[in-house]
Amino acid sequence: MDFLAVAIAGFLGAVTRAALGEGINMLLPWKFPLGTLIPNLTGCFLLSLFMDLAMDRLQISQRLRVAVGTGFLGAYTTFSTFTVESLNLIENRLALQAAAYILLTPAGCVLMALWGHNLSKSMAGKGGFVKRERAGELGTGEIHELDPGDERE
């Protein structure tokens, strides 16, 4: 693993999340942690979309995959802040907001990841991407143009 690439990308992801979260909370000063929810939802979408494209369709180096996936998007999303904010809502007796946040975050993240996955599949179906065979499917690592009728999808 290229730790320097992960560290640099992680720095950028954390700064992006902090700036986005602060901006959202300034624009929408609600007693609901949208400044964490929105980065978590968009991060799950982007991670699913990027990793699906990077693993199956595009020629992206392992270093870049790890930098973007583990570094940038790993720092951009945050489970620890989600848990602290959930506890804060409970402690402040905001039970309805706490329940909504606790249910919405994991369900929303899974749905956003599914959306990213499906978007990558539809992008590939339009013939705009190249697919790299996964190791183990053919074991060759060969590059193939995508065929919308390809039954290996």
Buried (B, 14 or more C-beta within 10 A) or exposed (E): EBEEBBEBBBEBBBEBBBEBBEEBBEEEEEEBBBBBBBBBBBBBBBBBBBBBBBBBBBEBEEEBBBBBBBBBBBBBBBEEBBEEBBEEBBEEEBEEBBEBBBEBBEEBBEBBBEBBBEBBBEBBBEEEBBBBBEEEEEEEEEEEEBEEEEEEE
